[in-house]
Amino acid sequence: MINAAVLGACGRMGSLIIENITSSPDMQLVAAFDINNFGKDAGEFAHVGNLGIQISDVKDLESVLKKTQADVLIDFTVAAATMVNAPIAARCGVNLIIGTTGLTAEQRAVIDETIQKNQVRAVISPNYSVGVNVFFKILREAAKYLEDYDIEIIEAHHNQKKDAPSGTALRAADVISEAVGGKEYVHGREGIAPRGKEIGIHAVRAGDITGDHTVLFAGNSERIEIRHMAHSRQIFAKGAVRAAEWVCGQEPGIYSMDDVLGL
C-alpha cells in the first residue's frame, strides 16, 4: 500500500486528489497539508466522509512526513510554495508528484537538483490529463509536416488562475519548437507587430473555464486547428494519482507524463 500525502488539501485540486486517493485500492492518505483549517478532517473538504486524517500546518511538513512514513507527496499549489516544500520532501526521502505551474527555469533547476541529490523519484508535469499528453504527441507529429505554417497557441482558463500563459500552453510551444528545430515565442501582440516565424501564445482568463488549449497551424488557403478542452478538474486529479502509483515503482529520477503513459 502506497502512503500518500497531499499539499493544498483544502483547495480545489487538493480535495479532488484526496477523493481519488480514497478510491484507489493501492494507495491510502496518511497526511494532508494546508495553510489553514488545521485540525479539521481532510475528508470534509473532499466530501468523502471522515478519514481520520487531520489537516496539518505546512510549516510542519518535515516532521509530519517522517511521522506518517509517506511514500509520495502530491503538490498542486503555487510556485513559491513548491520551491520551499519540494526540497523538504526530497530530503525526507519522499517521492514527488508536482503539478504546480509557473515555475521559473531557476526554480525548476533547484528542484531538479534536490531530487537528484536525494535519489528520490518524481513526476513533474504541467498537465496530468491523459488527453492533454496525447494532444502533445499529436502536436509533435503535426509540427514535423507543418513547420512552414504560421503557428498560434490560444489558451483559456478561469478568472482565478494566477499564472499566464498556462504551463500546458508553454509545454505545447516547447513540443512544437523542439520538433522543428527551435522557434521564438511571442506572447500576445500590440501595436505594429509584423509576423515572423515565431509561435504566438495568447492567454484568456474568464469565468469558470477549466482549461481550453487550441493550436492553430495556418497556411495559404487552409488551416488546421488541434484542440483539447477539459470539462472537469477530475482529469488532472485522476492523472496525478495514476502518476503517484506508477512513480513509486521506478528507479530514482525525474519523469514526465509521457513516461507514465508510455507515449
Secondary structure as UniProt FT lines:
FT   STRAND          2..6
FT   TURN            9..10
FT   HELIX           12..23
FT   TURN            25..26
FT   STRAND          27..34
FT   TURN            38..39
FT   HELIX           42..46
FT   STRAND          54..57
FT   HELIX           58..60
FT   HELIX           61..68
FT   STRAND          72..75
FT   HELIX           79..91
FT   TURN            92..93
FT   STRAND          95..98
FT   HELIX           105..117
FT   TURN            118..119
FT   STRAND          121..124
FT   HELIX           130..145
FT   TURN            147..148
FT   STRAND          150..157
FT   TURN            159..160
FT   HELIX           167..180
FT   STRAND          185..187
FT   STRAND          199..205
FT   TURN            207..208
FT   STRAND          211..219
FT   TURN            220..221
FT   STRAND          222..230
FT   HELIX           234..247
FT   TURN            248..249
FT   STRAND          253..255
FT   HELIX           257..261
//
